[in-house]
Amino acid sequence: MKDEIIESLSKQLNISKNRIIKTLELLESGATIPFIARYRKEVTENLNEEEIKAISDEYKRGLALLERKESVINLIDEKGLLTDELKSSILNASKLSEVEDLYRPFKEKKKTKASEAIKMGLEPLAKKIMSFPTKGSLENLASGYNMEVSLALENAGYIISEWISDNAYYRKWIRNYIYNNAIIKTKVKKDNNDTEKTYEMYYDFKENFKYLKHYRCLAINRAEKEKIITVSLEYDEDKIIDYLKSKIIKNNDSFVVPVVENAIKDSLKRLILPSIERELRNEKTEKSEEKAIKTFQKNLENLLLTRPIKGSVVLGFDPAYRTGCKLAVIDEQGNLLEVKVIYPNEPKNDVIGSTKTLRELIDKYNIKLIAIGNGTASRESEAFVAEAIKGLDVKYSLVSEAGASIYSASKLAIEEFPDLTVEKRSAISIGRRIQDPLSELVKIDAKSIGVGEYQYDVNQKNLSEALDFSVMKIVNQVGVNINTASRSILKYISGMNKKAIDAIMEYKNKNNFKSRDSLLKVKGITDKIYEQAVGFLRIPNSLNPLDNTGIHPDNYKDAKIILDYLHLDEKDIQTDEFKKIIEESNPLEVSKDTGINIYLVTDILKELKNPGLDPRDELEAPILKSDILHIEDLTLGMELEGTVRNVTSFGAFIDIGLKNDALIHISKLSKDFIKDPGEVLSVGEIIKCYVDKIDLEKKQVSLSLIKE
């Protein structure tokens, strides 16, 4: 049966069975997804992280479905009711709902109208009715059961209703019919408490259920949960009744037909339709959640890949009103140099004193960059900073402070800065976020970073697992300097566990890692952990220049063969001549002549060309500003530069320097049809855009990517 799961996976994912089998073997051996994606390309034929995870997840789902099938078969067999046809139907079912439908007639049921009717001894009557006799009458048929004929027929009807409901094939047809034909309708409740009209568009809404957008599904679910609206599925029940009649009624001339018709209607109303509608809405919700989670994942990955601004002393600026703005000066390595508090905003409005303090810090530490948090009082603080730095060679940038308060109150932050208040730690985090966004953001629960949609309406366990995978993927793609890496970032490195991280941090208290080999001397680093992790760990000052690359030590011999083939010496790795020869090398020729796998050759050449390259350095740098923009400065059609803060299913939110982010609706992203804004924009991207609408009263701006 496992072979059948792999066969199904191959068709579903469009990946050959051989690649799936080899990938599963690697996973079962304890290899991590980042390790397989980066260092076993020759085995998987270059599957990426998402493809490997899909294989892993879908295989587990397949095994769980198989386990349930086997359990159901055993349960039915124990009752002595298993037939070859039923067993085959169960084994061929592709969905859990199909398996449960097939098992439904054999389940031990709680007290039902049908079970009570059976206790009354009415099952024989129900069977007689379903034989569709043509001779006799209902009175004669239903007499002799120690009760009135009408009562006997009514209760026998309940048994028939349950038989109909328990038929897996009927349920499958009805489920498909409703899914393909139903209209989902919502109506506002009279006693709702939607004072801000958040859900106004769903006060009287209808759409084909099959084509309901995932974000609308989640919004409808939330509004229903908050008792703002009622939700219903509407479809032609008569067509379902006609279908069941055509399948169930064997003889239209029989005098029992009205009884069976009533049983059909009762079965639909009481047993079938409520459960199928519930199942369909649950399935739609699950798929909607998957889409929302994927959107969050994509946004998070792009945010984590934001280009760091390296080699600068940064002033982290945490804005506030009454409690004052906290300033934290951070050196090039992210170490705290000094903390100050100023009060340029209400209620003190000490602009002169605050300007003096700010300029003194700039002069003392030669600060060229200020990172301003984008929370409460950020725009007032931005206006103050823009005025205070006039005439100075200093730039500033607005930085998302989502989750900064959570980090600041965390055990990790307290251990790092035990003598500082939460707000001052927040200023440090804001400053570090522009120096190295990845290293700072991994300290925060990804759910708190604020680049998702409907994130509180989805399965939180699934969301956490998906976001953890995204963080792990990006951390390993970027790699980390083991000598400067924090616990927070090491926990995402392939193969690492708490014991290994504790051992590494303890080792770093006394020593610096001088080579990758020295990692093997650390107690708690097993051969397996070393194999899985070492390729993602960098040692910039190692005597072996390959230790600062993404080349795995297992492949150092291959790198040496390639270098010898190209008549190069690794000691010259940073020279222009070395890079030129590497760049001009043809990977196919190198692979053919050395016998080394083409995927490995390609990766080794890439690493030799740019040892220690941070992939984020190839991305656009954040927008740095020296003056503030006001909504009154804008005109229709005006060209602006902005930073994408969030991408949703209906558009993207852009920071153009105003108090509120501006929206580019999906319809304004391209002249062509766009299904998903993520096809066009990504979080952190710097874009050129145009002012489309200005609402001075609401202080809202709409943008467009299309130049009119």
JOQUIZI-V809902 format. One record per pair of residues at least 12 apart in sequence whose C-alpha atoms are under 8 Angstrom apart, sorted by sequence separation. I is the first residue (numbers start at 1). J is the second residue. D is the distance in whole Angstrom. If there is no record, write none. Layout:
i: {I I}
j: {J J}
d: {D D}
This chain:
i: {37 90 315 316 327 328 342 413 538 642 643 651 652 691 692 23 89 128 315 316 326 327 409 537 642 643 651 652 690 691 6 73 188 315 316 326 327 408 475 487 535 536 587 642 651 652 689 690 6 34 37 187 188 314 315 326 327 342 408 507 535 566 587 641 642 650 651 689 690 33 86 125 186 187 188 245 313 314 325 326 447 476 535 640 645 650 651 689 690 73 125 186 187 313 314 324 325 405 408 447 475 476 535 649 688 689 690 186 187 202 313 314 324 325 405 408 446 475 476 487 504 516 534 535 587 651 689 33 185 186 245 312 313 324 325 407 503 534 623 23 33 185 186 199 244 312 323 324 447 472 503 623 22 23 69 185 311 322 324 405 408 446 471 472 503 516 622 22 69 184 185 310 311 321 404 446 472 503 516 583 122 183 184 241 322 500 516 582 19 20 121 183 184 199 209 241 321 322 370 372 374 500 515 546 19 66 183 184 320 321 322 368 369 370 371 372 373 374 375 404 483 499 500 514 545 565 652 19 182 183 203 321 322 368 369 370 371 372 373 374 375 404 513 545 582 583 650 651 72 76 181 182 202 367 368 369 370 371 372 373 374 514 515 582 630 631 649 650 181 182 369 371 373 514 515 545 562 629 630 649 23 27 180 181 199 359 401 442 483 514 515 565 579 628 629 648 649 652 65 69 76 122 126 130 179 180 358 359 400 483 579 647 648 24 65 72 125 126 179 399 482 516 578 579 647 23 24 329 345 515 562 122 123 126 351 355 495 496 561 122 126 186 194 399 495 647 20 192 193 345 399 495 573 647 668 669 670 671 123 192 345 407 573 574 646 647 668 669 670 191 192 344 407 438 495 496 574 644 646 665 668 669 117 189 406 494 495 558 573 644 645 662 663 664 665 668 117 189 494 562 644 645 660 662 663 664 665 188 189 344 404 493 643 644 660 661 662 663 664 13 114 117 118 188 189 403 643 644 662 664 13 113 114 117 187 188 403 406 494 643 644 186 187 493 643 644 114 115 186 187 233 642 643 113 114 186 403 443 559 641 642 9 113 114 185 186 402 403 442 443 641 642 114 184 185 402 403 439 442 641 642 114 184 185 402 640 641 9 184 185 439 639 640 9 183 184 439 639 640 182 183 639 640 182 183 313 315 551 638 639 6 182 313 314 317 319 551 637 638 5 181 313 314 315 316 317 318 319 373 636 637 312 313 314 315 316 317 318 319 321 482 636 637 312 313 314 315 316 317 319 320 321 480 481 482 483 551 635 636 5 178 312 314 316 319 320 373 479 480 481 482 550 634 636 5 105 319 320 372 478 479 480 481 549 636 319 371 372 477 479 481 549 635 371 476 634 2 105 320 370 550 104 105 319 549 550 622 104 371 548 549 623 102 104 548 549 622 632 1 101 102 546 620 631 101 102 174 545 620 101 217 218 217 631 98 101 214 218 637 214 217 218 479 637 540 214 215 98 170 214 538 213 214 214 215 214 339 336 328 326 327 326 330 334 328 329 160 164 327 328 171 175 179 326 327 330 334 157 161 165 329 330 157 160 161 164 165 328 332 157 158 161 162 171 175 318 153 157 161 165 318 165 158 318 158 162 318 161 317 316 316 318 316 317 316 317 316 315 316 132 138 314 132 137 138 314 131 132 134 135 134 133 134 314 132 133 132 133 312 132 132 309 310 308 309 310 129 308 309 308 307 308 130 307 129 306 305 306 304 305 304 479 478 304 478 477 478 300 300 300 299 299 296 297 296 295 296 295 293 296 292 292 292 293 292 293 292 300 304 289 289 297 301 305 289 293 297 300 301 304 296 300 294 293 297 301 451 452 451 452 453 451 452 397 397 397 396 397 395 396 395 396 395 394 219 222 218 390 389 215 218 386 387 386 386 383 383 382 379 379 378 308 307 308 306 307 305 307 307 309 306 307 308 307 306 307 306 299 299 295 295 295 306 302 303 302 303 302 295 299 300 298 299 49 215 34 34 34 34 35 34 33 32 32 31 35 35 32 31 39 46 42 42 42 41 42 41 39}
j: {49 102 327 328 339 340 354 425 550 654 655 663 664 703 704 36 102 141 328 329 339 340 422 550 655 656 664 665 703 704 20 87 202 329 330 340 341 422 489 501 549 550 601 656 665 666 703 704 21 49 52 202 203 329 330 341 342 357 423 522 550 581 602 656 657 665 666 704 705 49 102 141 202 203 204 261 329 330 341 342 463 492 551 656 661 666 667 705 706 90 142 203 204 330 331 341 342 422 425 464 492 493 552 666 705 706 707 204 205 220 331 332 342 343 423 426 464 493 494 505 522 534 552 553 605 669 707 52 204 205 264 331 332 343 344 426 522 553 642 43 53 205 206 219 264 332 343 344 467 492 523 643 43 44 90 206 332 343 345 426 429 467 492 493 524 537 643 44 91 206 207 332 333 343 426 468 494 525 538 605 145 206 207 264 345 523 539 605 43 44 145 207 208 223 233 265 345 346 394 396 398 524 539 570 44 91 208 209 345 346 347 393 394 395 396 397 398 399 400 429 508 524 525 539 570 590 677 45 208 209 229 347 348 394 395 396 397 398 399 400 401 430 539 571 608 609 676 677 99 103 208 209 229 394 395 396 397 398 399 400 401 541 542 609 657 658 676 677 209 210 397 399 401 542 543 573 590 657 658 677 52 56 209 210 228 388 430 471 512 543 544 594 608 657 658 677 678 681 95 99 106 152 156 160 209 210 388 389 430 513 609 677 678 55 96 103 156 157 210 430 513 547 609 610 678 55 56 361 377 547 594 155 156 159 384 388 528 529 594 156 160 220 228 433 529 681 55 227 228 380 434 530 608 682 703 704 705 706 159 228 381 443 609 610 682 683 704 705 706 228 229 381 444 475 532 533 611 681 683 702 705 706 155 227 444 532 533 596 611 682 683 700 701 702 703 706 156 228 533 601 683 684 699 701 702 703 704 228 229 384 444 533 683 684 700 701 702 703 704 54 155 158 159 229 230 444 684 685 703 705 55 155 156 159 229 230 445 448 536 685 686 229 230 536 686 687 158 159 230 231 277 686 687 158 159 231 448 488 604 686 687 55 159 160 231 232 448 449 488 489 687 688 161 231 232 449 450 486 489 688 689 162 232 233 450 688 689 58 233 234 488 688 689 59 233 234 489 689 690 233 234 690 691 234 235 365 367 603 690 691 59 235 366 367 370 372 604 690 691 59 235 367 368 369 370 371 372 373 427 690 691 367 368 369 370 371 372 373 374 376 537 691 692 368 369 370 371 372 373 375 376 377 536 537 538 539 607 691 692 62 235 369 371 373 376 377 430 536 537 538 539 607 691 693 63 163 377 378 430 536 537 538 539 607 694 378 430 431 536 538 540 608 694 431 536 694 63 166 381 431 611 166 167 381 611 612 684 167 434 611 612 686 166 168 612 613 686 696 66 166 167 611 685 696 167 168 240 611 686 168 284 285 285 699 168 171 284 288 707 285 288 289 550 708 612 287 288 172 244 288 612 288 289 291 292 292 424 428 424 423 424 424 428 432 427 428 260 264 427 428 272 276 280 427 428 431 435 259 263 267 431 432 260 263 264 267 268 431 435 262 263 266 267 276 280 423 259 263 267 271 424 272 266 426 267 271 427 271 427 427 428 430 429 430 430 431 431 431 432 249 255 431 250 255 256 432 250 251 253 254 254 254 255 435 254 255 255 256 435 256 257 434 435 434 435 436 256 435 436 436 436 437 260 437 260 437 437 438 437 438 438 614 614 441 615 615 616 446 449 451 451 452 451 452 452 452 453 453 452 455 452 453 454 455 455 458 458 467 471 457 458 466 470 474 459 463 467 470 471 474 467 471 466 466 470 474 645 646 646 647 648 647 648 622 623 624 624 625 624 625 625 626 626 626 454 457 454 626 626 454 457 626 627 627 628 627 628 628 658 659 659 616 616 617 616 617 616 618 619 621 619 620 621 621 621 622 622 646 647 647 648 649 684 682 683 683 684 684 678 682 683 682 683 473 649 472 473 476 477 494 494 494 494 495 495 532 533 532 532 552 599 597 598 599 599 600 600 600}
d: {6 7 7 5 6 7 5 7 8 6 5 7 5 5 6 8 8 8 6 6 7 5 6 8 5 7 6 7 5 6 7 7 7 5 7 6 6 5 7 7 8 6 6 5 4 8 7 5 7 6 7 7 4 6 6 5 8 7 7 7 6 8 6 7 8 6 4 6 6 6 8 7 6 5 7 7 7 5 6 7 8 8 6 7 8 5 8 5 7 8 7 6 5 6 7 6 5 7 5 7 7 6 5 8 7 8 7 6 7 7 5 8 5 6 8 5 8 7 7 8 7 7 7 7 8 8 8 6 7 5 8 7 5 5 8 8 7 8 8 8 7 6 6 8 7 5 8 8 8 5 6 7 7 6 6 4 5 8 8 6 8 6 7 7 6 8 8 7 6 5 7 7 8 7 6 7 8 8 8 8 7 6 6 7 8 8 7 6 8 8 8 6 6 7 8 7 5 6 8 7 6 5 6 8 5 8 5 5 7 5 6 7 6 6 6 6 6 6 8 6 7 6 6 7 7 8 7 7 6 5 7 7 8 4 5 4 5 5 5 5 7 7 7 7 7 7 8 6 8 8 7 6 7 7 6 5 6 6 6 6 6 7 5 6 8 7 6 7 8 7 8 6 5 5 7 8 7 6 6 6 7 8 8 8 8 8 6 7 6 8 7 8 8 7 6 7 8 8 8 7 7 7 5 8 7 6 8 8 8 6 5 7 8 8 6 7 6 7 6 7 7 6 8 8 7 8 7 8 8 7 7 7 7 7 8 6 8 6 7 6 6 8 6 7 5 7 7 6 7 7 7 8 7 7 8 6 7 7 7 5 7 7 8 8 8 6 5 5 6 8 8 7 6 8 5 7 8 7 6 8 6 7 5 7 7 6 5 7 8 7 5 7 7 6 8 6 6 6 5 8 5 6 8 5 5 5 8 6 5 7 8 6 8 5 7 8 6 6 6 8 7 7 7 4 7 6 6 5 7 8 8 7 8 7 5 6 8 8 8 6 7 6 5 7 5 7 5 7 6 7 7 6 6 6 4 5 5 5 6 7 5 7 8 8 6 7 6 5 6 7 6 7 8 7 5 5 8 8 6 5 7 6 6 6 6 6 6 7 5 7 8 7 5 7 6 6 6 6 6 6 5 5 8 5 7 7 7 8 5 7 7 5 7 6 7 7 6 5 5 7 6 6 7 6 6 6 6 6 8 8 5 8 7 5 5 5 5 5 8 8 6 5 6 7 7 6 6 6 6 7 6 6 7 6 6 7 7 7 6 6 7 7 7 8 6 5 6 5 5 5 7 6 7 7 8 8 6 7 7 8 6 6 6 6 7 5 6 8 8 7 7 8 8 6 6 8 8 5 8 8 8 6 7 6 5 8 8 8 7 6 5 7 8 8 5 8 7 8 8 7 7 8 7 7 7 5 7 8 7 5 8 7 7 7 7 7 8 7 7 8 7 8 8 7 7 7 7 7 7 4 7 8 7 7 7 7 7 7 7 7 7 6 7 6 6 8 8 7 6 5 7 6 7 6 8 7 7 7 5 6 8 7 7 6 6 7 8 7 8 7 7 6 7 8 8 7 7 5 4 6 8 6 8 7 8 8 5 8 5 5 6 7 7 7 5 7 4 6 7 8 7 6 7 7 7 8 8 6 7 8 5 6 6 8 5 7 8 7 8 6 7 6 6 6 5 7 6 5 7 5 8 6 8 8 8 7 8 8 6 7 5 8 6 7 6 8 8 8 8 6 6 7 6 8 4 7 7 8 8 8 7 6 7 7 7 8 8 8 8 8 5 7 6 7 7 6 6 7 7 7 8 8 8 7 6 7 7 7 5 8 6 7 7 8 7 5 5 6 6 5 5 6 5 7 8 7 7 8 8 8 7 6 8 5 6 8 6 7 7 6 8 7 5 7 7 6 6 8 6 7 7 7 7 6 8 7 8 7 7 8 7 8 6 6 6 5 6 6 8 6 8 8 5 7 7 8 6 7 8 7 6 8 6 7 8 6 8 7 7 7 7 7 8 6 6 7 7 8}
